[in-house]
Amino acid sequence: MFSTILNEVIIPAAADNPLDGVTPNIDVFGVKFKGAIQLILGGIWALVLILVTAAFLWNLGKWGVARQRGHSDDISDGADGAKRSGIAFAAVAGASVIIGGILALTGAAGA
């Protein structure tokens, strides 16, 4: 009985994409909104860059002080923190390239 039900079901080969040809665009909300969004995102990005840079410098300082004093546990903590904050700085600084690459890949996959 189950096999007869399966034989009667019609499964389409491919579903139509209702968003075919649609791209995100904030221009529809107006020039003032677009300008405000760009200003806010730019400010947030700058603030995050400042914070990550401060963390990187702080961790480098901890690492240097620990090396000078010979504290092996603190050397490891400072080095790990400097590596993490350095990677975070690279990711934040290259955020536009990273996001653009992801959008390009997903746009190419959808085409």
N, C-alpha and C positions, 0 to 999 in steps of 0.2 A: 504494500500500500504506500509506503514511504517513497519508493522509487518512482511510482506513477505520479506522485505529487511533484517531485523534482523534475520530471520530464515535461510537465506542463508549465513550469515557471519560466518566464522569458527574462533573461538577464541581458541588459544592454552591454555592448562591447565597451563603450566609453560614455561617460556622462558629460553633458555639455557644461562648460565652466560659465557660471553666470557673471563672473567678474572679468571675463576675457576683454582685454583692452583697457581696463580701468587701472589707473595709477593714483597713489595718494598725492593730494595736492592741498596745501593749506591756504592757497590764494582765494579759495571760495569764501573764506571768513573775512577777507578784506586786508588792505595794506597795513592798517594800524595793528591788527591782530598778528599779522606775520612779523612786523617789526618788533612788537612786544615779545613774541615767542623767541625770536632770534636774540634779542637783548637778554632775556631771562636765561636762556640756555647758555649763552656766552658767559654770563656772570657765574652761573653754577660751574661751568667747565673751568673757569679761571680760579674759582675758590677751591675746587678739588685739586687742581694742579698745585696751588699753594700749599694745601694740607699734605699732599703726598710728598712734595719737595721737603717740607719741614720734617716729616717722618723719616725720609731718607737721610737727611742731614743729622737728625737725632740719633738714628741707628748707627751711622758712621762714627759719630762721636762716642757712643757707648762702646763700640768695637775698639776704637783707638785707645780709650781710657783703660779698657779691660786688658788690652795687649800690653800696655805700658806697665800696668800693675801685676800682670801675670795671672789673672783670674781666668782659668780655663773655661769654666761654665759661662761666664759673662762674655768671653770671646765668641763662643759658639752662638749664644743668643744674639749678640750684636751683629755677627756675620749673617745669620739667618734673617734677622730683621732687615738688614741692609739689602740682601738679595730680594726679599719679598717686596720691600718698598721700591726698589729699583725696577722690578718687573711691573709693579703697579704704576709707576711713573711712566714707563714706556707705553703701557696700555692706555693710560689717560691721555698722554700726549698724542698718541696715534689713534685716538677714538674715532675721528672722522674717517680715517682710512679703513679702519676695521669695520665700522658700520657700513661704509660705502661698499666694501668688498662683500659683506654679507648680503646686502641688498642686490648687488650685481649678480651674485651666485643664485639667489632665490629668483631674481627676475629672469635669468638665463634658464633656470630649471623649469619655470612656468611657461616659457616660450616654446 
